[in-house]
Amino acid sequence: MAKFHSRRYLKAAEKVDTSKRYPVKDGISLIKSLPGAKFDETVDIAVSIGIDAKKTEQLVRGSVSLPKGTGKTIKIAVFAEGERAKEALAAGADFVGGADLAEKVEKGFTDFDMTIAAPDMMKYVGKLGKVLGPQGKMPSPKAGTVTPNVAAAVKEFKAGKIEFRTDAGATVHAAIGKKSFAGDDLVVNLQAFLDHLRTLRPPQAKGEFIRKVVVSTTMGPGVALAVE
């Protein structure tokens, strides 16, 4: 099925040289200058990496704190009980519970952006894969979202820590800020993300790891970047 774009998108796309890989600062400046929507768009990064996405041991998943934050307010659901539950609420968690929260989620409640769980709560969370998995909200030790210190995790993610994972096309997607951010701040966040991603290269990965980097705003065209 053909994809139709708005006049604004087409006008913006005319200003992007699709045969070129822009220096990072130039690429960020370009997407900030393009005609935009009436809301503060998110700036997204898509990184094509050199792995075989069909092999589980090569899949990349993790989290990283962006130095300049994300500019986004996120809702966090925390699976914890007792003192940990109190600490999570004090840290800013939006929803906290154990078996009761698991029951709500099982019935379709997913009005949150991410899930954090204490290790002893996985007896409940482990049964929620069919609900949380497809939405990318299943907690994981690799992403720092299964942890005994749920309060610290809540604070970190509220402050600008992001979670990411490889998709079926061997591409990692992440939000690195808002279009209203200063260009230099977006560059700092982008570089922090790429630097961390490089540390997660699987031993089995062959050849070039960071193959292509594209940035875009929510409603704008992609701009390919030349990264070292």
C-alpha positions, 0 to 999 in steps of 0.5 A: 500500500502506497504511503502518502505524505503531507505537503509539509513533509514533502517540502521538508524532504526536498531540503534533504540530500538522500545521497549524502551522509551529513556531518553530525552537527550539520545533520542535527542543524538540518532537521531542526531547520525543517518545517515542523508540526505544531507540537514539540517533535521528538528527535529519533535516531535509527542505527543499523548495526552489523549483527544477524538479528535471527540469532538470539545471542547477537541481539542488542538490548540495553539502557543509557542515561542521556546527559541532556535528558529526553525532554519527555515525561514518562509513566513508569509501572513498578512491580515491588512490594513492602519497603521497595514499593514505598521507595518506588513511590517516593522516587516518582513511580506512577503505578506500583504493585505486585500481584494486584498490578499484574492482574490489572496488566493481564486484563489489558492495563498498559497506560505506562511507558515502561516497566521496572521490577524487583527480582522477586516480582518476576514470578508475576511479571514473567506471566505478562510477556504476551501483554508487555512483550509486543509493546516493548515494555517487558523488563530485563536485567540487561536493560536495567529494568529488573533490579533490587534497587527499583527506586534508583532505577525510577529516578534514572529513567525519569531523569533521562535514561532510555531503554533500547533493543534491536528490532527484526531488521537489525536496527536500534531505535531511540529518542534522543531529545526534542526538536526544541533542544539546542543543537549542541545538546542533541549532539551530546545525547546522540554521541552518548547513545552511540558510544554506549551502543558500541560497548554492546557489540556482540563477540559474534558480530562480524565487520562494521558494527555501526553501519548507518545512522539516521536522525529524524523528527516525529513528522520529518524525513530521515537524515543520514549521518556520517559518524566515526 
